[in-house]
Amino acid sequence: MVDRKDLDYQTMREYERFEKGAANSNTSTAVLQRQLEDPNARIIITTIQKLARFVAKNKRHPVYDAHVVVIFDECHRSQFGDMHEEITRVFKRYHLFGFTGTPIFADNAGRSGNPLRRTTEQAFGDKLHTYTIVDAINDKNVLPFRIDYINTIKTAPGIKDKQVPAIDTERALLDPERIRQVVGYIREHFDQKTKRSAAYSLDGKRMVGFNSLFACASIDAAKRYYAEFARQQAGLPPAQRLKIGLIYSFAVNEAEADGLLDEEAFETDGLDASSRDFLEAAIQDYNALFGTSFDTSADKFQNYYKDLSQRLKKRELDLVIVVNMFLTGFDATTLNTLWVDKNLRAHGLIQAFSRTNRILNSVKTYGNIVSFRDLEQETNDALALFGNKDAKGIVLLKPYADYYAEYQKQIAELVQRFPLGEAILGEAAQKAFIKLFGSILRLKNILTAFDDFAGNEILSARDFQDYQSLYLNLYAEFRSASDAEKETINDDVVFEIELIKQVEINVDYILLLVERYLQAKGSGADKEIRATIERAVNASPSLRNKKDLIEQFVDSVSTKGKVDAQWLAFVASQEGGGTRPDHRRREPQPGGDRRLHGQRLPRRCDPDRGHGDHEDPAAGVEVCEG
């Protein structure tokens, strides 16, 4: 039993992954009835609304006397009303089980509805087992959270202020200047928070970075934020614009003063004319972006919701502005950041935060929460309610200073035990280096999300590159035939290749260095640039096996022609001339793409394309991660 159509589909997909044909889903109450009358339909997945309609239409039915086990998913929602009471009234021989990550206790119960069924225990009976968010994080089933509190309202001098003033007046919170500043902050920090310099594979596709939700306090706030994003991004090239979606439903989705998320609904008929017209226009923007044809009519809006959710999961959208929708039950492993400008507490807070902490890979190390409200006390209270009073230290990431102190310690150990220029002799020493440098890579992956880390990396870019080359040399020696990006070589050696690929050097960067090499030829500086080229190739997992080819090109390149054109001709001659008979010759691709032995190579870095730029001090040029 689920309480939303999208959870119906999500649950069915999980059963299918376990065993094809194990469960039966349905698209209507009529189909549900046929399944209830079919002795071979042992497991049925349905919404509580469809079952309630079945009960209303069938005052008497044989299934009511059968032994039925009803399992409620997300049983903190939708289970305390008339539908629940009617279902439990008509079935005679049943067992009820409820699962939820955020039970309703007396402390977080609402004030409406049946007073005898306000808590999870009242509706479902005694608690049988507890597996808290603390357990899940300790078992590495979900990630911890990192929370930033951003001050957006300035008070007069002399007034004692918290880090983020919890001023809950609509006029102050929806002030156009505050809206402008919040949107500006998100745009400025978006790449950093969502790790847009990090590349990884998902379902066979190359992805760059993660995506996010923006939780607003009301439909009015969501409209203002969407309009401000459009204003600030107007005139930018498409590649520099964040791809933004907007979704909300009928008026009950408006501001919840107590911070408990309201039930999700899919009806738009209850929206006032202004809100529906605005949503209609936003959906038309979405249609223009993706070539779809949705609108706010009943069926098409539900299809819009499904399409939006799928594009979020595939990382085709950067940010979706919501009020309550998507903040409960929705799972997308590519989502790592929640921007928050609404009051949240208790189960509403934990549910919303938990959209960000689904495990994906070693690049995604935590769920990122950026709050424009002071939710620190509400966060601590919620963790105490659903974890335990000591949960904060486990569920929340440690402060920057703690990670940086460990990073300093490990870098000092690296330099002392494994100085550059000295061979690492013996398998024991090599394994110790692999373990230490892998730990440094994981720490650095966390630290890059903190503003304070910029400029405090300790090792120079060149030295870090040299250590990375050593690491990759050992990887080449140890690795098995597996192609996994994070590859366990044996029981005690794990290489963090996925984390190295975050800062992957690409061919465009090498070509930029070659141009500088030609300009400096004969001046003495050319030897240093040549060494930089060699160092960059050695530090790249994808280019080091093409080292000989790249060196041949550098030796043959002429000052008289364009380096790009010479590179294409060189690759074509190598492939077409029989040097690599196992690969077909490839023509240059439209838009400037280049291919080297079947591998797609990015186009020359262009500041108008909106990529994250990274300066390599050794090369003195900006490098686009592509």
C-alpha positions as CSV (number, residue, x, y, z in Angstrom):
1,M,0.0,0.0,0.0
2,V,1.4,3.4,-1.1
3,D,-0.2,6.8,-1.0
4,R,1.1,8.2,-4.3
5,K,1.1,7.0,-7.9
6,D,4.8,7.6,-8.4
7,L,5.5,5.5,-5.3
8,D,3.4,2.8,-6.9
9,Y,5.7,2.7,-9.9
10,Q,8.8,3.0,-7.7
11,T,7.8,0.1,-5.5
12,M,6.9,-2.1,-8.5
13,R,10.3,-1.4,-10.0
14,E,12.0,-2.6,-6.8
15,Y,10.0,-5.8,-6.9
16,E,11.0,-6.3,-10.5
17,R,14.6,-5.9,-9.7
18,F,14.2,-8.6,-7.1
19,E,12.2,-11.1,-9.3
20,K,10.5,-10.5,-12.6
21,G,6.7,-11.0,-12.2
22,A,6.9,-11.2,-8.4
23,A,4.3,-8.5,-7.9
24,N,1.3,-7.0,-9.7
25,S,0.6,-3.3,-10.1
26,N,-2.6,-1.7,-11.4
27,T,-3.7,1.4,-13.2
28,S,-7.3,1.5,-12.1
29,T,-9.7,0.2,-9.4
30,A,-11.2,-2.2,-12.0
31,V,-7.7,-3.8,-12.5
32,L,-7.2,-3.9,-8.7
33,Q,-10.5,-5.8,-8.3
34,R,-9.5,-8.4,-10.9
35,Q,-6.2,-8.9,-9.0
36,L,-8.0,-9.3,-5.7
37,E,-10.2,-12.0,-7.2
38,D,-7.2,-13.8,-8.9
39,P,-5.7,-16.5,-6.6
40,N,-2.4,-16.3,-8.5
41,A,-1.9,-12.6,-7.7
42,R,-0.1,-13.1,-4.5
43,I,1.5,-9.7,-4.1
44,I,-0.4,-6.6,-5.2
45,I,0.9,-3.1,-5.2
46,T,-1.7,-0.4,-5.1
47,T,-2.5,3.1,-3.8
48,I,-4.6,3.5,-0.7
49,Q,-7.0,5.7,-2.8
50,K,-7.7,2.8,-5.2
51,L,-8.3,0.3,-2.4
52,A,-10.6,2.9,-0.7
53,R,-12.6,3.2,-4.0
54,F,-12.8,-0.6,-4.2
55,V,-14.2,-0.8,-0.7
56,A,-16.7,2.0,-1.4
57,K,-18.0,0.1,-4.5
58,N,-18.0,-3.3,-2.9
59,K,-19.9,-3.4,0.3
60,R,-19.6,-7.2,0.4
61,H,-16.8,-9.2,-1.3
62,P,-15.1,-12.6,-0.6
63,V,-11.7,-11.0,-0.2
64,Y,-12.9,-9.4,3.0
65,D,-13.0,-12.9,4.6
66,A,-9.6,-14.0,3.2
67,H,-6.4,-13.8,5.2
68,V,-4.8,-10.6,3.9
69,V,-1.5,-9.0,4.9
70,V,-1.5,-5.2,4.3
71,I,2.0,-3.5,4.3
72,F,1.9,0.2,4.3
73,D,4.9,2.1,2.9
74,E,5.6,5.6,4.3
75,C,3.1,4.9,7.0
76,H,3.6,8.3,8.6
77,R,1.4,9.7,5.8
78,S,-2.2,9.3,4.7
79,Q,-2.9,6.5,7.2
80,F,-4.8,8.3,9.9
81,G,-7.9,9.3,8.0
82,D,-11.2,7.9,7.0
83,M,-9.8,5.7,4.3
84,H,-7.6,3.8,6.8
85,E,-10.6,3.3,9.1
86,E,-12.9,2.1,6.4
87,I,-10.3,-0.4,5.1
88,T,-9.6,-1.9,8.5
89,R,-13.4,-2.1,9.2
90,V,-14.3,-4.3,6.2
91,F,-11.4,-6.7,6.2
92,K,-12.0,-9.4,8.8
93,R,-8.8,-11.4,8.9
94,Y,-5.8,-9.1,8.4
95,H,-2.4,-8.2,9.6
96,L,-1.2,-4.6,9.2
97,F,2.5,-3.7,9.0
98,G,3.7,-0.1,8.6
99,F,7.2,1.0,7.5
100,T,8.5,4.6,7.9
101,G,11.8,6.3,8.5
102,T,10.0,9.1,10.4
103,P,7.2,7.8,12.7
104,I,4.6,10.2,14.1
105,F,5.1,10.5,17.8
106,A,3.2,12.7,20.2
107,D,5.9,15.3,19.8
108,N,5.4,15.6,16.1
109,A,1.7,14.7,15.7
110,G,-0.6,17.1,14.0
111,R,-3.6,18.6,15.7
112,S,-6.3,17.7,13.2
113,G,-8.0,14.4,12.4
114,N,-9.1,11.6,14.7
115,P,-7.5,12.1,18.1
116,L,-7.4,8.3,18.6
117,R,-5.3,7.9,15.4
118,R,-2.8,10.7,15.4
119,T,0.4,8.7,16.0
120,T,1.9,5.8,14.2
121,E,1.5,3.6,17.2
122,Q,-2.2,4.4,17.5
123,A,-2.8,3.5,13.9
124,F,-0.5,0.4,13.6
125,G,0.0,-0.9,17.1
126,D,3.3,-1.7,18.9
127,K,6.6,-0.9,17.4
128,L,8.2,-4.2,16.2
129,H,11.7,-3.0,15.2
130,T,13.7,0.2,14.9
131,Y,16.5,0.9,12.4
132,T,17.3,4.6,12.7
133,I,19.1,7.0,10.4
134,V,22.1,6.6,12.7
135,D,22.1,2.9,12.0
136,A,21.7,3.5,8.3
137,I,24.7,5.9,8.2
138,N,26.9,3.6,10.3
139,D,26.0,0.7,7.9
140,K,26.8,2.9,4.9
141,N,23.2,2.6,3.5
142,V,22.8,6.4,3.4
143,L,25.1,9.3,3.6
144,P,25.5,11.9,6.4
145,F,24.4,15.5,5.9
146,R,26.5,18.7,5.6
147,I,24.5,21.9,6.5
148,D,25.3,25.5,5.7
149,Y,23.3,28.3,7.3
150,I,23.3,31.4,5.1
151,N,22.4,34.8,6.6
152,T,20.1,36.6,4.2
153,I,18.5,39.3,6.4
154,K,20.6,42.1,7.9
155,T,19.5,43.7,11.1
156,A,20.3,47.1,12.5
157,P,23.7,47.5,14.3
158,G,23.5,46.7,18.0
159,I,20.8,44.1,17.6
160,K,21.9,40.7,18.9
161,D,21.5,38.3,16.0
162,K,21.8,34.5,15.4
163,Q,23.8,33.2,12.5
164,V,20.6,33.3,10.4
165,P,17.8,35.4,11.7
166,A,14.6,33.4,12.1
167,I,12.4,36.3,11.0
168,D,9.2,34.8,9.8
169,T,7.4,37.8,8.2
170,E,6.2,37.3,4.7
171,R,7.2,40.9,3.8
172,A,10.8,40.5,4.9
173,L,11.3,37.0,3.5
174,L,9.7,37.8,0.1
175,D,11.4,41.2,-0.2
176,P,12.7,41.4,-3.8
177,E,16.2,42.3,-2.7
178,R,16.4,39.2,-0.5
179,I,15.0,37.0,-3.3
180,R,17.7,38.5,-5.6
181,Q,20.5,37.8,-3.1
182,V,19.4,34.2,-2.5
183,V,19.2,33.4,-6.3
184,G,22.6,35.1,-6.7
185,Y,24.1,33.0,-3.9
186,I,22.7,29.8,-5.5
187,R,24.0,30.7,-8.9
188,E,27.4,31.7,-7.6
189,H,27.9,28.5,-5.5
190,F,25.9,26.0,-7.6
191,D,29.0,24.4,-9.2
192,Q,30.8,24.1,-5.9
193,K,27.9,22.5,-4.0
194,T,26.9,20.1,-6.8
195,K,30.5,19.2,-7.7
196,R,30.3,20.3,-11.4
197,S,34.0,19.5,-11.8
198,A,33.4,15.8,-10.9
199,A,32.8,13.3,-13.6
200,Y,31.3,9.8,-13.1
201,S,29.4,7.1,-15.0
202,L,25.7,6.4,-14.5
203,D,23.9,3.7,-16.5
204,G,26.7,3.8,-19.1
205,K,26.6,7.5,-19.5
206,R,29.2,10.1,-18.5
207,M,27.7,12.5,-15.9
208,V,29.3,15.7,-14.5
209,G,28.3,16.7,-11.0
210,F,24.9,16.3,-9.3
211,N,21.6,18.3,-9.1
212,S,19.4,19.8,-6.5
213,L,15.9,20.8,-5.2
214,F,15.0,24.2,-3.9
215,A,12.3,24.0,-1.2
216,C,10.2,27.2,-0.9
217,A,7.7,28.2,1.9
218,S,4.7,28.9,-0.4
219,I,3.5,29.0,-4.0
220,D,4.0,32.8,-4.0
221,A,7.7,32.3,-3.0
222,A,8.2,29.6,-5.6
223,K,6.8,31.9,-8.3
224,R,9.1,34.8,-7.2
225,Y,12.2,32.6,-7.2
226,Y,11.4,31.1,-10.6
227,A,11.0,34.6,-12.1
228,E,14.2,35.8,-10.5
229,F,16.2,32.9,-11.9
230,A,14.8,33.7,-15.3
231,R,15.7,37.4,-14.9
232,Q,19.3,36.7,-13.8
233,Q,19.9,34.2,-16.5
234,A,18.3,36.2,-19.3
235,G,20.8,36.9,-22.1
236,L,23.3,34.1,-21.0
237,P,24.3,31.5,-23.5
238,P,22.2,28.3,-23.1
239,A,25.3,26.4,-21.8
240,Q,25.7,28.9,-18.9
241,R,22.1,28.7,-17.8
242,L,20.9,26.4,-15.0
243,K,18.1,24.1,-16.3
244,I,15.3,24.9,-13.9
245,G,12.0,23.2,-13.3
246,L,9.0,24.4,-11.2
247,I,6.2,22.3,-9.7
248,Y,3.5,22.8,-7.1
249,S,-0.1,21.7,-6.7
250,F,-3.3,23.0,-5.2
251,A,-3.6,25.5,-2.4
252,V,-3.1,23.1,0.5
253,N,0.5,23.2,-0.6
254,E,0.8,26.7,0.7
255,A,3.0,27.7,3.7
256,E,3.0,25.3,6.6
257,A,3.8,27.5,9.6
258,D,4.8,24.6,11.9
259,G,7.3,23.1,9.4
260,L,5.5,19.8,9.0
261,L,5.2,18.9,5.3
262,D,1.7,18.7,4.0
263,E,0.4,15.8,2.0
264,E,1.4,15.7,-1.6
265,A,-1.4,16.1,-4.2
266,F,-1.6,16.2,-7.9
267,E,-4.6,18.4,-8.5
268,T,-4.2,21.9,-10.0
269,D,-8.0,22.8,-10.0
270,G,-7.7,24.3,-6.6
271,L,-5.0,26.7,-7.6
272,D,-6.0,30.4,-7.9
273,A,-5.9,31.7,-11.5
274,S,-2.6,33.6,-11.0
275,S,-0.8,30.6,-9.6
276,R,-2.2,28.2,-12.3
277,D,-1.3,30.6,-15.1
278,F,2.2,31.0,-13.7
279,L,2.7,27.2,-13.5
280,E,1.3,26.9,-17.0
281,A,3.9,29.3,-18.3
282,A,6.7,27.5,-16.4
283,I,5.6,24.2,-17.9
284,Q,5.7,25.8,-21.4
285,D,9.3,26.8,-20.6
286,Y,10.0,23.1,-19.8
287,N,8.3,22.0,-23.0
288,A,10.5,24.4,-25.0
289,L,13.6,23.0,-23.2
290,F,12.8,19.3,-23.7
291,G,10.4,19.2,-26.7
292,T,7.5,17.9,-24.6
293,S,3.8,19.0,-24.6
294,F,2.6,19.1,-20.9
295,D,0.2,21.5,-19.3
296,T,-1.8,21.9,-16.1
297,S,-4.8,19.8,-17.1
298,A,-5.3,16.7,-14.9
299,D,-3.7,13.9,-16.9
300,K,-1.0,16.0,-18.5
301,F,0.0,17.5,-15.2
302,Q,0.5,14.0,-13.7
303,N,2.6,13.1,-16.8
304,Y,4.6,16.3,-16.3
305,Y,5.3,15.2,-12.7
306,K,6.5,11.8,-13.9
307,D,8.7,13.3,-16.7
308,L,10.1,15.9,-14.3
309,S,11.0,13.2,-11.8
310,Q,12.7,11.0,-14.5
311,R,14.8,14.0,-15.7
312,L,15.8,14.7,-12.2
313,K,17.0,11.1,-11.8
314,K,18.9,11.2,-15.1
315,R,20.5,14.6,-14.1
316,E,18.9,16.3,-17.1
317,L,17.7,19.2,-14.8
318,D,20.0,21.2,-12.6
319,L,17.4,22.5,-10.1
320,V,13.7,22.1,-9.4
321,I,11.8,24.7,-7.3
322,V,9.2,23.0,-5.1
323,V,6.9,23.8,-2.2
324,N,6.1,20.3,-0.8
325,M,6.3,18.1,-3.9
326,F,9.4,15.8,-4.2
327,L,10.3,16.5,-0.5
328,T,8.9,13.1,0.7
329,G,9.4,9.6,-0.8
330,F,11.2,10.8,-3.9
331,D,14.6,9.1,-4.5
332,A,17.2,10.2,-7.0
333,T,20.8,9.2,-6.5
334,T,22.1,12.0,-8.6
335,L,20.6,14.6,-6.3
336,N,23.0,15.9,-3.6
337,T,21.9,19.4,-2.6
338,L,18.7,20.8,-1.0
339,W,18.4,24.6,-1.0
340,V,16.0,25.5,1.8
341,D,13.9,28.7,2.3
342,K,11.1,27.3,4.4
343,N,10.5,26.3,8.0
344,L,11.0,22.6,8.5
345,R,10.9,20.5,11.7
346,A,10.5,16.9,12.9
347,H,9.6,14.3,10.3
348,G,9.2,17.1,7.7
349,L,12.8,18.1,8.1
350,I,14.2,14.6,8.1
351,Q,12.1,13.7,5.0
352,A,13.2,16.8,3.1
353,F,16.9,16.4,4.0
354,S,16.9,12.7,3.1
355,R,16.2,13.5,-0.6
356,T,20.0,14.3,-0.8
357,N,21.7,11.4,1.0
358,R,21.1,8.4,-1.3
359,I,24.4,6.6,-2.0
360,L,25.7,6.7,-5.6
361,N,29.5,6.6,-5.8
362,S,32.7,7.7,-4.1
363,V,32.4,11.3,-5.5
364,K,29.1,11.8,-3.6
365,T,30.2,11.8,0.1
366,Y,27.3,13.5,1.8
367,G,23.9,15.1,1.4
368,N,24.4,18.9,1.0
369,I,21.8,21.2,2.8
370,V,22.1,24.9,2.2
371,S,19.5,26.7,4.5
372,F,18.5,30.3,4.2
373,R,16.6,29.9,7.5
374,D,17.9,29.2,11.0
375,L,17.0,25.5,11.3
376,E,19.8,24.5,13.6
377,Q,17.7,23.8,16.7
378,E,15.0,22.1,14.6
379,T,17.7,19.9,13.0
380,N,19.1,18.9,16.4
381,D,15.6,18.2,17.8
382,A,14.6,16.1,14.7
383,L,17.8,14.0,14.9
384,A,17.2,13.4,18.7
385,L,13.6,12.4,17.9
386,F,14.4,10.0,15.1
387,G,17.9,8.9,15.9
388,N,18.9,9.5,19.5
389,K,20.1,12.5,21.5
390,D,23.7,11.8,20.4
391,A,22.9,11.4,16.7
392,K,24.2,14.8,15.6
393,G,27.8,13.7,15.6
394,I,27.0,10.8,13.3
395,V,24.4,12.2,11.0
396,L,26.0,15.6,10.4
397,L,29.4,16.1,8.8
398,K,32.2,17.3,11.1
399,P,33.3,20.9,10.9
400,Y,35.8,22.0,8.3
401,A,38.6,22.3,10.9
402,D,38.3,18.7,11.8
403,Y,38.7,17.5,8.2
404,Y,41.5,19.9,7.5
405,A,43.5,18.9,10.5
406,E,43.3,15.3,9.4
407,Y,44.2,16.4,5.8
408,Q,47.3,18.3,7.1
409,K,48.3,15.2,9.1
410,Q,48.0,12.9,6.2
411,I,49.8,15.2,3.8
412,A,52.7,15.5,6.3
413,E,52.9,11.7,6.5
414,L,52.8,11.4,2.7
415,V,55.7,13.8,2.3
416,Q,57.8,12.3,5.1
417,R,57.2,8.6,4.2
418,F,57.1,8.9,0.4
419,P,59.2,11.9,-0.8
420,L,58.9,12.6,-4.5
421,G,61.8,11.4,-6.5
422,E,62.3,8.3,-4.4
423,A,61.1,4.9,-5.5
424,I,58.6,3.1,-3.4
425,L,60.2,-0.3,-2.8
426,G,58.4,-3.5,-1.7
427,E,54.8,-4.5,-1.8
428,A,54.1,-3.5,1.8
429,A,55.3,0.1,1.2
430,Q,53.4,0.3,-2.0
431,K,50.2,-0.8,-0.3
432,A,50.8,1.7,2.5
433,F,51.2,4.5,-0.1
434,I,48.0,3.4,-2.0
435,K,46.0,3.4,1.3
436,L,47.4,6.8,2.4
437,F,46.9,8.5,-0.9
438,G,43.4,7.1,-1.4
439,S,42.5,8.5,2.0
440,I,43.9,11.9,1.0
441,L,41.8,11.8,-2.2
442,R,38.7,11.1,-0.2
443,L,39.4,13.9,2.3
444,K,40.1,16.3,-0.5
445,N,36.8,15.4,-2.1
446,I,35.0,16.5,1.0
447,L,37.2,19.6,1.6
448,T,36.6,21.0,-1.9
449,A,33.0,21.8,-0.9
450,F,34.2,24.1,1.9
451,D,34.9,27.7,0.8
452,D,37.9,27.8,3.3
453,F,39.8,25.1,1.4
454,A,40.6,27.3,-1.7
455,G,44.2,28.2,-1.5
456,N,45.0,25.9,1.4
457,E,45.7,22.7,-0.5
458,I,49.3,22.5,1.0
459,L,50.7,20.5,-1.9
460,S,51.3,22.4,-5.1
461,A,49.3,21.3,-8.1
462,R,52.5,20.0,-9.7
463,D,53.5,17.9,-6.6
464,F,50.0,16.5,-6.3
465,Q,50.1,15.6,-10.0
466,D,53.4,13.7,-9.4
467,Y,51.9,11.8,-6.5
468,Q,48.9,11.0,-8.6
469,S,51.3,9.6,-11.4
470,L,52.9,7.3,-8.8
471,Y,49.4,6.2,-7.7
472,L,48.4,5.4,-11.3
473,N,51.7,3.6,-11.9
474,L,50.9,1.3,-9.1
475,Y,47.3,1.0,-10.3
476,A,48.6,-0.2,-13.7
477,E,50.8,-2.8,-11.9
478,F,48.2,-4.1,-9.5
479,R,45.0,-3.9,-11.5
480,S,43.0,-6.9,-12.6
481,A,41.0,-7.3,-15.8
482,S,38.0,-5.5,-14.2
483,D,36.9,-2.2,-15.8
484,A,35.3,-0.9,-12.6
485,E,36.1,2.7,-11.9
486,K,36.6,2.0,-8.2
487,E,38.4,-1.3,-8.4
488,T,39.2,-3.7,-5.7
489,I,42.5,-5.3,-6.7
490,N,42.6,-7.8,-3.8
491,D,41.3,-7.9,-0.3
492,D,43.5,-5.1,1.0
493,V,44.1,-2.8,-1.9
494,V,41.4,-0.4,-3.1
495,F,42.2,2.3,-5.8
496,E,40.1,5.5,-5.8
497,I,40.3,5.9,-9.6
498,E,36.8,7.5,-9.6
499,L,38.0,10.4,-7.4
500,I,41.1,10.9,-9.6
501,K,38.8,11.3,-12.6
502,Q,37.2,14.3,-11.0
503,V,40.3,16.3,-12.0
504,E,40.9,14.5,-15.2
505,I,43.3,16.1,-17.7
506,N,41.8,16.1,-21.2
507,V,43.4,16.4,-24.7
508,D,42.3,20.1,-25.0
509,Y,44.6,21.0,-22.1
510,I,47.5,19.1,-23.7
511,L,46.9,21.0,-27.0
512,L,47.0,24.3,-25.1
513,L,50.3,23.3,-23.6
514,V,51.6,22.3,-27.1
515,E,50.7,25.8,-28.4
516,R,52.8,27.3,-25.6
517,Y,55.6,24.9,-26.2
518,L,55.8,26.0,-29.9
519,Q,55.8,29.7,-28.9
520,A,58.6,29.1,-26.4
521,K,60.7,26.8,-28.5
522,G,64.4,27.8,-28.4
523,S,63.9,30.1,-25.5
524,G,64.8,27.7,-22.7
525,A,61.2,27.7,-21.3
526,D,60.3,25.0,-23.8
527,K,61.9,22.3,-21.7
528,E,59.8,23.2,-18.7
529,I,56.6,23.1,-20.8
530,R,57.6,19.8,-22.3
531,A,58.0,18.5,-18.8
532,T,54.6,19.8,-17.8
533,I,53.1,18.0,-20.8
534,E,54.7,14.7,-19.7
535,R,53.6,15.2,-16.1
536,A,50.0,16.0,-17.1
537,V,49.8,12.9,-19.3
538,N,51.3,10.7,-16.6
539,A,48.7,11.9,-14.1
540,S,45.7,11.1,-16.4
541,P,44.1,7.7,-16.3
542,S,42.8,8.1,-19.8
543,L,45.8,9.6,-21.5
544,R,48.8,7.8,-19.9
545,N,48.3,4.8,-22.2
546,K,48.5,7.1,-25.2
547,K,51.7,8.7,-24.0
548,D,53.9,7.5,-26.9
549,L,51.4,8.8,-29.4
550,I,51.2,12.2,-27.8
551,E,55.0,12.5,-27.6
552,Q,55.2,11.6,-31.3
553,F,52.8,14.4,-32.0
554,V,54.7,17.0,-30.0
555,D,57.9,16.0,-31.8
556,S,56.2,16.4,-35.2
557,V,54.1,19.5,-34.7
558,S,55.0,22.5,-36.8
559,T,54.8,26.2,-35.9
560,K,53.4,27.0,-39.3
561,G,49.9,25.4,-38.9
562,K,47.1,25.4,-36.3
563,V,47.7,22.9,-33.6
564,D,44.1,21.7,-33.7
565,A,44.2,20.9,-37.4
566,Q,47.6,19.2,-37.0
567,W,46.3,17.0,-34.2
568,L,43.3,15.9,-36.3
569,A,45.6,15.1,-39.2
570,F,48.0,13.3,-37.0
571,V,45.3,11.1,-35.4
572,A,43.8,10.4,-38.9
573,S,47.2,9.3,-40.2
574,Q,47.9,7.0,-37.3
575,E,44.5,5.3,-37.6
576,G,44.3,5.4,-41.4
577,G,48.0,4.4,-42.0
578,G,47.7,1.1,-40.3
579,T,49.4,1.9,-37.0
580,R,46.2,0.9,-35.2
581,P,44.4,-1.7,-37.4
582,D,42.0,-2.5,-34.6
583,H,40.3,0.9,-34.9
584,R,38.3,2.4,-37.8
585,R,39.3,5.8,-39.0
586,R,36.9,8.4,-37.7
587,E,36.1,11.7,-39.4
588,P,36.1,14.9,-37.3
589,Q,32.7,15.3,-35.6
590,P,30.3,18.3,-36.0
591,G,30.9,21.0,-33.5
592,G,34.6,20.4,-33.1
593,D,34.5,17.1,-31.3
594,R,37.6,15.0,-31.8
595,R,38.1,11.2,-31.4
596,L,41.3,9.4,-30.6
597,H,41.0,5.7,-31.3
598,G,37.3,5.6,-30.6
599,Q,37.4,7.8,-27.5
600,R,35.3,11.0,-27.7
601,L,37.4,14.0,-26.8
602,P,35.9,17.3,-25.6
603,R,36.0,20.5,-27.6
604,R,38.4,23.3,-26.9
605,C,37.6,25.0,-23.7
606,D,35.3,28.0,-24.3
607,P,34.5,30.4,-21.5
608,D,31.0,30.9,-23.1
609,R,30.1,27.2,-22.6
610,G,29.8,27.7,-18.8
611,H,32.2,24.9,-17.7
612,G,34.0,25.1,-14.4
613,D,37.4,26.6,-15.0
614,H,40.4,25.4,-13.0
615,E,43.8,27.2,-13.1
616,D,46.9,25.0,-13.2
617,P,49.7,27.1,-11.7
618,A,52.3,24.9,-13.4
619,A,50.9,25.7,-16.8
620,G,49.8,29.2,-16.2
621,V,46.6,28.6,-18.2
622,E,43.0,28.0,-17.3
623,V,41.8,24.4,-17.8
624,C,38.2,23.5,-18.5
625,E,37.2,20.1,-17.0
626,G,34.8,19.6,-19.9
